[in-house]
Amino acid sequence: MNDSLQEEARAREAAANKLHQELEAKRAVYDEKVAAELEKQKEIQAEAERVEAEMRAKRNEEFQERLERFREYEAAKKVLQEEEERMKKQQEEEEARNRAERMLVNGGRVKYRQQETKERMEERKRQEESLNELKRQKALALERFFASVDEKIGVESDPSRILQGTVSSEQRPAETANTSPSLHGYTDDQVMKDPRARLFHALLEVGLHQGPYAREVMSRGYRVSPAQQTSDTNPFRGDF
């Protein structure tokens, strides 16, 4: 009976050892699997960190490139602004010089015109003085002439006698008419009834009876009576 118990004890112990070995083997497999999984996780983590580092480096490189381009743009913009300001300032200075030159030229022109006007006025004044002096000398010459004539012929100066009529001028109108030949034609009043004669007389008074203006005005048609129509012998027939 003791042997049977011992045998059972040995069998239980052997079964327990076998179970323990199996458990140890399974634990070893599990530990190996866990270690492999951990290694794989480490590799994955390391790869992820490497990729992240590369991405950070690439982003940083791109940022530095953009920052450099931005700095270049700002520098070029500053140079352009400085050039524009320089050109604007140069243009303003040029315009100021031009205005100053124009003012100088205009001032010179004004002074020249003022001087020219002054010279014309002085010349006109000299001409008027010369004319007045000429008139005065002429009056003195006439006065000396009449004085010499009076002295030579022994006649006293009587200016009112000049306005008196003579014997011939006091003849009666009838005698004058009898001694004068008969003239056939138009009187001054009859001639001046012709509008062309009046126009010519008006042009003559203002000194415009010759030239293109007179020809144009005189060539316009006027309604006149047949008795006042122009003829080849009429001096107002319009040929100027």
VENLIN-V673260 format. One record per run of one state. SS is the DSSP state (H for helix, E for strand, L for the rest). FROM is the first residue (numbers start at 1). LEN is the number of residues. If there is no record, write none. Layout:
BEGIN
{{SS;FROM;LEN} {SS;FROM;LEN}}
END
This chain:
BEGIN
{{L;1;1} {H;2;152} {L;154;5} {H;159;4} {L;163;10} {H;173;7} {L;180;8} {H;188;5} {L;193;2} {H;195;11} {L;206;6} {H;212;7} {L;219;7} {H;226;3} {L;229;12}}
END
